[in-house]
């Protein structure tokens, strides 16, 4: 397992801060030190590769007790690139649904690389077994290839800085430096290339080229979504191919409350009160919750997975499987959620409250100056909440994976630095994540709860249908 000291240093370095030479230098040195601490393996000839394979396949638990360090290192490398891709105006943001697809592909590539050496679990895209390949080499090369494939695709048309590219190139070199040249290393590189290409080809025609269609227009009637920015983010995202669930509409999402209902009135008055930027009813803790969970979900829940993995001491195969399942779940939750948003096309609180005097409900009072706590409101429809869906999905996937909900863990958020929050269960974290969208003013309670329920269904599906044990 990666050392606590190394983990602390690299996680602190991977904050959402501008990239620079000092950041790259620090991480490169840390990676080099860690690589040097690894046992240097002897070259493997054709005579001893079968013995090496037997070491993986014939031990008591059925697969190799290989350290997850390389998997974790490259999982963090994928995050590093995302965090350090320019996103300040006029560059567009990296939306969490784009982030989730990227992370899913990187982690699937690592999972497939390992499971084509020792097939403990079902592979996702690659079926080309090579039991003589070095697992660490295969993992590093697979992740490197997918990460570099995404240069310029996360935040079109912006590419990572040269320092980020240099970091990734140096990380690959340092990942392989302690592994002697030989057949196992050569085959590991080839298997890594093949695993990356398999998932890239698998997703090549998934509909990503058509996410700007169909064209959407701003609603005109009460309850209809009205553009909160001059564009609607990826209206076709709900039409791209899912990673695991049968389709984006497989789990039906109930509609929003009718505007003249008591339930809608209650939700309206709640978010109007606690979600406004200068609320006098939102508590200090609710304000912290709101800001804490603004962070993108694929990154935030990846950190939670790390906290739990530290408690469980997983090996490389289990760690790769968990991270792949987690990001498959996140990706599918966004695909399904964004499809439901287009179907229901319900207005956001910021619109509803500013136009509350004209919604046909005599029990709602408008406020033309109302604003959310952390502007701007995301440029997609309200119902259901994508953030709540992603949180519900991740929590359920982790609960299913470990067959346990009650974990004690704490972590920090880049959107509320220096204020770690502690939790006693996955479901507690998921619910706080959902409620945060009310406190920040982005969603009605109905959208948050229906989003969490959608995510939970997706998390359960992925856990019981994808990358199953052989």
Long-range contacts (C-beta under 8 A, 24 or more apart in sequence): 1-67, 1-68, 1-69, 1-310, 1-313, 2-34, 2-67, 2-68, 2-69, 2-72, 2-73, 3-34, 4-310, 6-30, 6-33, 6-34, 7-306, 7-310, 10-76, 11-76, 11-303, 11-306, 14-76, 14-79, 14-80, 14-83, 15-83, 15-414, 15-417, 16-83, 16-414, 17-83, 18-84, 19-84, 19-160, 19-161, 19-163, 19-164, 20-163, 21-163, 23-84, 23-163, 24-163, 24-164, 24-166, 24-167, 24-170, 27-80, 27-167, 27-171, 28-167, 28-170, 28-171, 28-174, 31-73, 31-170, 31-171, 31-174, 31-175, 32-174, 32-177, 34-69, 34-73, 35-174, 35-175, 35-177, 35-178, 36-178, 38-69, 38-178, 40-178, 40-179, 40-180, 41-178, 41-179, 41-180, 42-180, 43-180, 43-181, 43-182, 44-132, 44-134, 44-180, 44-182, 44-183, 44-184, 45-182, 45-183, 46-183, 49-131, 49-132, 49-183, 49-184, 50-132, 52-132, 52-184, 53-117, 53-118, 53-131, 53-132, 56-117, 56-118, 56-131, 56-135, 57-118, 57-131, 62-120, 63-118, 63-120, 63-315, 63-317, 64-118, 64-135, 64-315, 64-316, 64-317, 65-315, 66-135, 66-136, 66-315, 66-316, 66-317, 67-315, 67-316, 68-309, 68-314, 68-315, 68-316, 68-318, 68-319, 68-320, 70-135, 70-136, 70-139, 70-140, 70-175, 70-316, 71-110, 71-114, 71-139, 71-316, 71-319, 71-320, 71-323, 72-306, 72-319, 73-140, 73-171, 73-175, 74-106, 74-110, 74-139, 74-140, 74-143, 74-144, 74-147, 74-171, 74-175, 75-106, 75-107, 75-110, 75-143, 75-302, 75-323, 77-143, 77-144, 77-147, 77-167, 77-168, 77-171, 78-102, 78-103, 78-106, 78-107, 78-143, 78-146, 78-147, 79-103, 79-299, 79-302, 80-164, 80-167, 80-168, 81-147, 81-150, 81-154, 81-160, 81-164, 81-168, 82-154, 82-299, 83-299, 84-160, 84-161, 84-164, 85-154, 85-155, 85-158, 85-160, 85-164, 86-155, 86-158, 86-161, 87-155, 91-155, 91-158, 92-155, 92-156, 93-155, 94-154, 94-155, 94-296, 95-233, 95-234, 96-296, 96-297, 96-298, 96-330, 96-334, 96-386, 96-387, 96-390, 97-234, 97-237, 97-331, 97-334, 97-335, 97-338, 97-386, 98-154, 98-234, 99-154, 99-296, 99-298, 99-299, 100-297, 100-298, 100-327, 100-330, 100-331, 100-333, 100-334, 100-390, 101-203, 101-208, 101-331, 102-150, 102-153, 102-154, 103-298, 103-302, 103-327, 103-330, 103-331, 104-243, 104-324, 104-327, 104-328, 104-330, 104-331, 105-146, 105-150, 105-199, 105-200, 105-203, 106-143, 106-146, 106-147, 106-327, 107-320, 107-323, 107-324, 107-326, 107-327, 108-199, 108-324, 108-327, 108-328, 109-142, 109-143, 109-145, 109-146, 109-192, 109-195, 109-196, 109-198, 109-199, 110-139, 110-142, 110-143, 110-195, 110-320, 110-323, 110-324, 111-320, 111-321, 111-323, 111-324, 111-467, 112-142, 112-195, 112-198, 112-199, 113-138, 113-139, 113-141, 113-142, 113-191, 113-192, 113-195, 114-138, 114-139, 114-316, 114-317, 114-320, 115-317, 116-191, 116-194, 116-195, 117-191, 118-317, 119-470, 120-317, 120-469, 120-470, 121-317, 121-321, 121-467, 121-468, 121-469, 121-470, 122-466, 122-467, 122-468, 122-469, 122-470, 123-467, 124-199, 124-202, 124-324, 124-466, 124-467, 125-195, 125-198, 125-199, 125-201, 125-202, 126-194, 126-195, 126-198, 126-199, 128-191, 128-194, 128-198, 130-187, 130-190, 130-191, 132-183, 132-184, 132-187, 133-184, 133-187, 133-188, 133-190, 133-191, 134-179, 134-184, 134-185, 134-187, 134-188, 135-188, 135-316, 136-175, 136-179, 136-188, 137-175, 137-176, 137-179, 137-184, 137-185, 137-188, 137-189, 137-192, 138-188, 138-189, 138-191, 138-192, 138-195, 139-192, 139-316, 139-320, 140-172, 140-175, 140-176, 140-192, 141-172, 141-188, 141-189, 141-191, 141-192, 141-193, 141-196, 142-191, 142-192, 142-193, 142-195, 142-196, 143-192, 143-196, 144-168, 144-171, 144-172, 144-192, 144-196, 145-192, 145-193, 145-196, 145-197, 145-200, 146-196, 146-199, 146-200, 149-196, 149-200, 203-241, 205-241, 206-240, 206-241, 207-236, 207-239, 207-240, 207-241, 208-240, 210-236, 210-239, 210-240, 211-235, 211-236, 211-237, 211-239, 211-240, 212-236, 216-342, 219-345, 219-347, 222-259, 222-347, 222-355, 222-358, 222-359, 222-360, 223-256, 223-259, 223-346, 223-347, 223-352, 223-359, 224-345, 224-346, 224-347, 225-345, 225-346, 225-347, 225-348, 225-351, 225-381, 225-382, 226-347, 226-348, 226-351, 227-379, 228-348, 228-350, 228-351, 228-376, 228-377, 228-378, 228-379, 229-376, 229-379, 231-379, 232-379, 232-380, 232-381, 233-378, 233-379, 233-380, 234-338, 234-380, 235-342, 237-334, 237-335, 237-338, 237-339, 238-335, 238-336, 238-337, 238-338, 238-339, 238-340, 238-341, 238-342, 239-339, 240-335, 242-331, 242-332, 242-335, 242-336, 243-328, 243-331, 243-332, 243-335, 243-462, 243-466, 244-328, 244-329, 244-332, 244-461, 244-462, 244-465, 244-466, 245-332, 245-336, 245-458, 245-461, 245-462, 248-335, 248-336, 248-338, 248-339, 249-336, 249-339, 249-340, 249-343, 250-336, 250-461, 251-336, 251-454, 251-457, 251-458, 251-461, 253-336, 253-337, 253-340, 253-343, 253-344, 253-383, 253-384, 253-450, 253-454, 254-450, 255-344, 255-383, 256-344, 256-346, 256-382, 256-383, 256-444, 256-446, 256-447, 257-444, 257-446, 259-359, 259-360, 259-361, 260-360, 260-361, 263-446, 264-361, 264-444, 264-446, 265-361, 265-363, 265-364, 266-445, 267-444, 267-445, 267-446, 268-349, 268-352, 268-353, 268-356, 268-361, 268-364, 268-444, 269-364, 270-438, 270-445, 271-349, 271-353, 271-438, 271-441, 271-443, 271-444, 271-445, 272-349, 272-353, 272-356, 272-367, 272-370, 274-438, 274-439, 275-349, 275-372, 275-373, 275-438, 275-439, 275-440, 275-441, 275-442, 276-367, 276-370, 276-371, 276-372, 276-373, 276-441, 277-371, 277-372, 277-373, 277-375, 277-441, 279-373, 282-373, 282-439, 286-439, 287-373, 287-439, 288-416, 288-419, 288-421, 289-421, 289-432, 289-435, 289-436, 289-439, 290-373, 290-374, 290-436, 290-439, 290-440, 290-441, 291-373, 291-374, 291-413, 291-415, 291-416, 291-440, 292-413, 292-415, 292-416, 292-419, 292-421, 292-436, 293-387, 293-391, 293-413, 293-415, 293-432, 293-433, 293-436, 293-437, 293-440, 294-374, 294-413, 294-415, 294-416, 294-436, 294-440, 295-413, 295-414, 295-415, 297-330, 297-386, 297-387, 297-390, 297-391, 297-394, 297-433, 298-327, 298-330, 298-390, 299-414, 300-411, 300-413, 301-326, 301-330, 301-390, 301-391, 301-394, 301-395, 302-326, 302-327, 303-411, 304-394, 304-398, 304-409, 304-411, 304-426, 304-429, 305-394, 305-398, 307-407, 307-409, 307-410, 307-411, 308-398, 308-402, 308-407, 308-409, 311-407, 311-409, 312-402, 321-467, 322-398, 322-401, 324-467, 325-397, 325-401, 325-462, 325-463, 325-466, 325-467, 326-394, 326-397, 326-398, 328-462, 328-466, 328-467, 329-393, 329-394, 329-396, 329-397, 329-458, 329-459, 329-462, 329-463, 330-390, 330-393, 330-394, 332-393, 332-458, 332-462, 333-386, 333-389, 333-390, 333-392, 333-393, 333-394, 333-454, 333-455, 333-458, 333-459, 334-386, 334-389, 334-390, 336-389, 336-454, 336-458, 337-384, 337-385, 337-386, 337-389, 337-390, 337-451, 337-454, 337-455, 338-380, 338-386, 340-383, 340-384, 340-454, 341-380, 341-381, 341-382, 341-383, 341-384, 341-386, 342-381, 344-381, 344-382, 344-383, 344-384, 345-381, 346-381, 346-382, 346-383, 346-447, 347-381, 347-382, 348-377, 348-381, 348-382, 348-442, 348-443, 349-377, 349-382, 349-441, 349-442, 349-443, 349-444, 350-377, 350-441, 352-444, 371-441, 372-440, 372-441, 372-442, 373-439, 373-440, 373-441, 374-415, 374-440, 374-441, 377-441, 377-442, 378-442, 382-443, 382-444, 382-447, 383-444, 383-446, 383-447, 383-450, 384-447, 384-448, 384-450, 384-451, 384-454, 385-434, 385-437, 385-442, 385-443, 385-447, 385-448, 385-450, 385-451, 385-452, 386-451, 387-433, 387-434, 387-436, 387-437, 387-442, 387-443, 387-451, 388-433, 388-434, 388-437, 388-443, 388-447, 388-448, 388-449, 388-450, 388-451, 388-452, 388-455, 389-451, 389-452, 389-454, 389-455, 389-458, 390-455, 391-429, 391-430, 391-433, 391-434, 391-452, 391-455, 392-430, 392-434, 392-451, 392-452, 392-453, 392-454, 392-455, 392-456, 392-459, 393-454, 393-455, 393-456, 393-458, 393-459, 393-462, 394-430, 394-455, 394-459, 395-426, 395-427, 395-429, 395-430, 395-455, 395-456, 395-459, 396-426, 396-430, 396-455, 396-456, 396-458, 396-459, 396-460, 396-463, 397-459, 397-460, 397-462, 397-463, 398-426, 398-459, 399-426, 399-427, 399-459, 400-459, 400-460, 400-463, 400-464, 401-463, 430-455, 430-456
